[in-house]
Amino acid sequence: MAYGLAIISAYADMPERPRLLWLLEQFGLRYELPCAFNRAAIVRTMLTDKKHIGSNITLIVPKKLGQMVICRVVKPKTIERFLRRYQA
């Protein structure tokens, strides 16, 4: 399943996102989340990731296919707000 990749490409407003989603489909990877998901649980899980720093979350964000940027200081509230918009 490729939920995380689909979500982070939307967070990054990646121009090649449609192509990325097409590629995921070609490999039979599901990327659409269920209608209802627990935003707080996702953020809590992200805070247990080895890349987090203190109360901030580190994200590896795609800029385009094959190019990533490390965002080290992302507040949990920023992610919750994004997930609220993503879920809508």
PyMOL commands that set and color helices and strands:
alter all, ss='L'
color gray80, all
select helices_A, chain A and resi 3-11+17-26+39-46+76-87
alter helices_A, ss='H'
color red, helices_A
select strands_A, chain A and resi 57-64+67-74
alter strands_A, ss='S'
color yellow, strands_A
deselect
rebuild
show_as cartoon
